[in-house]
Every structure is written in structure tokens, then in C-alpha cells.
Amino acid sequence: MMDELVMVLQITIAVVIIAVWIFRPRLETDFRAGNAKNIFEEFAVYGLPKWSVYVIGVTKLTLASLLILGIWYSSLVQFAALGMGFLMAGAVVCHLKTKGDPLSRATPASLMLLMCIVVFYLG
């Protein structure tokens, strides 16, 4: 039962990351910080340089790929979940530090962080 839960969470985390970074980076959502209309503007709201969008994006996509590969190679799962968890914790902090933003904007990153923690400990 736990193995199935971990696998579902691995896939969920990976699919969400791929969707956000491949298919939705330029789309406006209710969860972007400040008045940002895309991921580049959102990182600017956080005070991060433009190059960090690419570094974090490539890192998240790599970790998402490792989570998927972890279905067959279980030794990758904890490393990928830990790395993704650190990035999600950073995202939560960035959301919480954005003045004037509702706490609800940190919800997706918080849920992803929670899933990473579960995968790390049960994987």
C-alpha cells in the first residue's frame, strides 16, 4: 500500500513540475506572486535574477525526471524527493515573503513540499 502511495506521489510531483515548467511558464495563474503574469515576472517579484529561472527550471525538471525514473530505479527516489523538497521549501518562503500576497498563493508549493516529505520518508 505504501509503495503505491509513494509511486502516485512521485508521478504527481513530476507531472505538476513538468506542466508548470514546460507548458505553463508563460501563463497567468492565481498563484503567481504579486502582479506577475508569467514565471519570469514572478521571479522578479521575488527579487531573483533572470538566470535563476533557467537554473531552477532545469533543476526541477531534472529532479522530476529522476522521480519518474525512480519507479524503476528506487535508489533515485530519496535524492530526487529531497532535492525537490528543498526547492519547494524555497518556493514557500518566497511566497510568504511577498508583501500583500494572500497565504493561498503558497498553497501549491506547500502541497508539493508535503508530498516530497512523504516520498522522502516512505520511499
Phi, psi and omega per residue, in radians:
M1 nan -0.798 -3.135
M2 -1.152 -0.641 3.120
D3 -1.072 -0.703 3.127
E4 -1.167 -0.722 3.111
L5 -1.059 -0.824 3.141
V6 -1.052 -0.766 -3.131
M7 -1.113 -0.735 3.113
V8 -1.092 -0.737 3.130
L9 -1.178 -0.704 3.080
Q10 -0.985 -0.852 -3.111
I11 -1.148 -0.734 -3.139
T12 -1.062 -0.853 3.132
I13 -1.016 -0.848 -3.098
A14 -1.082 -0.792 -3.113
V15 -1.124 -0.736 3.132
V16 -1.108 -0.790 3.140
I17 -1.081 -0.792 3.117
I18 -1.075 -0.740 3.127
A19 -1.079 -0.809 -3.095
V20 -1.159 -0.773 -2.991
W21 -1.573 -0.384 3.139
I22 -1.782 -0.799 -3.005
F23 -1.755 -0.360 -3.014
R24 -2.171 0.234 -3.045
P25 -1.147 -0.441 -3.107
R26 -1.791 0.096 -3.116
L27 -1.632 2.509 3.087
E28 -1.376 2.354 3.068
T29 -2.377 2.887 3.117
D30 -1.286 -0.141 -3.062
F31 -1.792 0.036 3.108
R32 -1.310 2.553 -3.114
A33 -1.231 2.600 3.091
G34 0.950 -2.323 3.101
N35 -1.840 0.389 -3.088
A36 -1.096 2.395 3.131
K37 -1.805 -0.210 3.115
N38 -2.649 3.086 -3.045
I39 -1.175 -0.537 3.118
F40 -1.175 -0.776 3.090
E41 -1.149 -0.625 3.131
E42 -1.098 -0.795 3.112
F43 -1.096 -0.613 3.081
A44 -1.121 -0.689 3.087
V45 -1.033 -0.668 3.120
Y46 -1.297 -0.159 -3.117
G47 1.449 0.315 -3.134
L48 -1.621 2.568 3.137
P49 -1.235 2.747 -3.096
K50 -1.018 -0.661 -3.121
W51 -1.079 -0.460 -3.114
S52 -1.161 -0.459 3.079
V53 -1.041 -0.783 -3.104
Y54 -1.216 -0.760 -3.123
V55 -1.103 -0.847 -3.132
I56 -1.173 -0.686 3.117
G57 -1.075 -0.840 3.128
V58 -1.116 -0.712 3.134
T59 -1.106 -0.806 3.138
K60 -1.125 -0.716 3.127
L61 -1.168 -0.632 3.078
T62 -1.138 -0.808 3.133
L63 -1.131 -0.647 3.081
A64 -1.087 -0.732 3.100
S65 -1.093 -0.693 3.118
L66 -1.160 -0.613 3.079
L67 -1.108 -0.698 3.105
I68 -1.190 -0.801 3.097
L69 -1.077 -0.474 3.120
G70 -1.090 -0.295 3.054
I71 -1.075 -0.649 -3.134
W72 -1.740 -0.506 -3.115
Y73 -2.125 1.512 -2.995
S74 -1.066 -0.365 3.141
S75 -1.139 -0.297 -3.130
L76 -1.478 -0.347 -2.926
V77 -1.105 -0.903 -3.089
Q78 -1.114 -0.732 3.099
F79 -1.031 -0.850 -3.110
A80 -1.138 -0.730 3.139
A81 -1.157 -0.685 3.118
L82 -1.134 -0.830 3.118
G83 -1.064 -0.798 3.128
M84 -1.143 -0.652 3.106
G85 -1.068 -0.734 3.083
F86 -1.078 -0.752 3.122
L87 -1.143 -0.678 3.122
M88 -1.191 -0.658 3.072
A89 -1.073 -0.721 3.073
G90 -1.093 -0.690 3.110
A91 -1.116 -0.727 3.114
V92 -1.071 -0.799 3.128
V93 -1.046 -0.787 3.124
C94 -1.038 -0.763 3.125
H95 -1.102 -0.779 -3.084
L96 -1.197 -0.480 3.140
K97 -1.444 -0.155 -3.121
T98 -1.385 1.904 -3.085
K99 -1.086 2.386 3.078
G100 1.488 -0.157 3.131
D101 -1.472 2.465 3.067
P102 -1.215 2.656 3.117
L103 -1.033 -0.467 -3.105
S104 -1.042 -0.405 3.132
R105 -1.209 -0.330 3.099
A106 -1.549 -0.050 -3.067
T107 -1.045 -0.894 -3.115
P108 -1.029 -0.804 -3.134
A109 -1.134 -0.644 3.115
S110 -1.132 -0.740 3.112
L111 -1.148 -0.701 3.103
M112 -1.115 -0.720 3.097
L113 -1.058 -0.799 3.119
L114 -1.046 -0.762 3.107
M115 -1.099 -0.696 3.114
C116 -1.099 -0.700 3.121
I117 -1.096 -0.783 3.127
V118 -1.084 -0.795 3.133
V119 -1.087 -0.728 -3.127
F120 -1.074 -0.825 -3.064
Y121 -1.372 -0.515 -3.115
L122 -1.735 -0.283 -3.058
G123 -1.355 nan nan
